[in-house]
Amino acid sequence: MSSGAFDQVHRAKLARNSLWVCFLLLGMVSMGWVPRIPEIKDAIGLSNGAFGFVLIGSTFGSITGAQLAGRLMHTYGSQRTIFLGVLIMPAGLAGMALSTNAVALFFTLYTMGLGYALIDMCYNYQGTVVEKILGRRHMSSFHAMWSTGAFLTTVVGGLISRHISPQANLIAIAIVSVIAYPIAA
């Protein structure tokens, strides 16, 4: 194996390890608000039907993000696109904590969905590149890390829900994610 090929494999292994951590963080941040849904819904005074309608905001944000991600990756690269998503998604999460009405919650969900899609599309693209270089399948383990992150954040969120407010919880997750993502990447 030539020195260049060895370097490429070594870099792909580092990228694989980074993607495991990044997918874990993505699951934690994107699902961080789930254990706080009842409190957020009640604080805003939403009926079940109105809350269901507000949830469409994240879907619209994800659709927009998915449409933009490919163009942004092609133009600026996946790292810069991830950086943009890493700023947008936690802003949406923190915004959910501060929402005082249905419209604000809708747009913060939109924001989070947009950032999530930008990050997710890039991570999956990077995962396929890693698989190609290493000649092994890793995508299922990346998504397993997302599931692990989602599980951990919902369990911890549920455990601490009696001790800290949804606002403090979600803003803390947003701040930690903005710090942790660059380190993991």
C-alpha positions in Angstrom: 0.0 0.0 0.0 1.5 3.4 -1.0 2.0 6.2 1.5 -0.9 8.2 -0.2 -3.3 5.3 0.0 -2.3 4.6 3.7 -2.9 8.3 4.5 -6.3 8.2 2.8 -7.3 5.1 4.8 -6.0 6.7 8.0 -8.0 9.9 7.4 -11.1 7.8 6.6 -10.8 6.0 9.9 -10.5 9.3 11.7 -13.6 10.5 9.8 -15.5 7.4 10.7 -14.7 7.9 14.4 -15.7 11.5 14.2 -19.0 10.6 12.4 -19.9 8.2 15.2 -19.6 11.1 17.7 -21.3 13.5 15.4 -24.3 11.2 14.8 -24.5 10.7 18.6 -24.6 14.5 19.1 -27.2 14.9 16.3 -29.5 12.5 18.0 -29.0 14.2 21.4 -29.7 17.7 20.1 -32.5 16.9 17.7 -34.4 14.9 20.3 -33.4 17.0 23.3 -36.8 18.7 23.4 -38.9 15.5 23.3 -39.1 15.0 27.1 -40.1 18.6 27.5 -43.0 18.6 24.9 -45.8 18.4 27.5 -44.4 21.4 29.4 -43.8 23.5 26.3 -47.3 22.6 24.9 -48.9 23.5 28.2 -46.9 26.7 28.7 -48.1 28.0 25.3 -51.6 26.7 25.9 -51.9 24.6 22.8 -54.6 22.0 22.2 -53.5 18.6 20.9 -54.8 19.6 17.4 -53.0 22.9 17.4 -49.8 21.3 18.7 -50.0 18.7 15.9 -50.3 21.5 13.4 -47.3 23.4 14.9 -45.2 20.3 14.5 -45.4 20.7 10.7 -42.9 23.5 11.1 -40.0 21.0 11.5 -41.2 19.1 8.4 -41.2 22.3 6.4 -37.8 23.2 7.7 -36.4 19.7 6.9 -37.8 19.9 3.4 -36.1 23.3 2.9 -32.9 22.0 4.4 -32.8 18.9 2.2 -33.3 21.1 -0.9 -30.5 23.4 0.1 -28.0 20.9 1.5 -27.0 19.5 -1.9 -26.5 22.9 -3.4 -24.6 24.1 -0.4 -22.4 21.0 -0.3 -21.7 21.3 -4.0 -20.8 25.0 -3.7 -19.1 25.3 -0.3 -18.3 21.7 0.7 -19.9 19.5 3.4 -17.8 20.9 6.3 -19.0 24.5 5.7 -22.6 23.3 5.3 -22.3 21.3 8.5 -21.0 24.4 10.3 -24.0 26.4 9.1 -26.4 23.7 10.3 -24.6 23.5 13.6 -25.4 27.2 14.2 -29.0 26.9 12.9 -30.2 23.8 14.7 -29.3 24.7 18.2 -30.8 28.2 17.6 -34.1 26.5 16.9 -33.8 24.3 20.0 -33.1 27.3 22.2 -35.9 29.2 20.5 -38.3 26.4 21.3 -37.5 26.9 25.0 -38.3 30.6 24.7 -41.4 30.4 22.5 -44.5 32.0 24.0 -47.0 31.3 21.3 -47.8 28.9 18.5 -46.3 31.0 15.7 -43.0 31.3 17.5 -42.9 27.6 18.2 -43.7 26.8 14.6 -40.8 29.0 13.3 -38.3 27.6 15.9 -39.3 24.1 14.8 -38.8 25.2 11.2 -35.4 26.5 12.1 -34.4 23.3 13.9 -35.6 21.2 11.0 -33.7 23.3 8.6 -30.4 22.9 10.5 -31.0 19.3 11.1 -31.5 18.5 7.4 -28.3 20.4 6.5 -26.3 18.4 9.0 -27.9 15.1 8.4 -27.5 15.3 4.6 -23.8 16.1 5.0 -23.2 13.4 7.6 -24.8 10.8 5.4 -22.8 11.9 2.4 -19.6 11.8 4.4 -20.6 8.4 5.7 -20.8 7.0 2.1 -17.4 8.4 1.3 -15.9 6.8 4.4 -17.5 3.5 3.4 -16.1 3.7 -0.1 -12.6 4.4 1.1 -12.6 1.8 3.8 -14.5 -0.8 1.8 -16.7 -1.6 4.7 -20.2 -0.7 5.7 -20.6 1.7 8.6 -23.9 3.5 7.9 -25.9 1.4 10.2 -23.5 2.0 13.1 -23.7 5.8 12.4 -27.4 5.7 12.6 -27.2 3.5 15.7 -25.2 6.3 17.3 -28.0 8.7 16.4 -30.5 6.4 18.1 -28.2 6.1 21.2 -28.0 9.9 21.4 -31.7 10.3 21.1 -32.3 7.6 23.8 -29.8 9.2 26.1 -31.1 12.7 25.8 -34.7 11.7 26.3 -33.9 9.6 29.4 -31.7 12.3 30.9 -34.3 15.0 30.0 -37.0 13.0 31.7 -34.8 12.4 34.8 -34.0 16.1 35.2 -37.4 17.5 34.3 -38.4 17.8 37.9 -35.2 19.7 38.7 -34.7 22.3 35.9 -37.0 24.2 33.6 -37.5 23.3 30.0 -35.8 26.7 29.1 -32.7 25.9 31.1 -32.6 22.3 29.8 -32.9 23.2 26.1 -30.7 26.3 26.2 -28.0 24.2 27.9 -28.2 21.5 25.2 -28.0 24.2 22.5 -24.9 25.8 24.1 -23.2 22.4 24.7 -23.9 21.4 21.1 -22.3 24.5 19.6 -19.2 23.8 21.6 -19.1 20.0 21.1 -19.8 19.8 17.4 -16.5 21.6 16.3 -14.6 19.4 18.7 -16.1 16.2 17.4 -15.7 17.2 13.8 
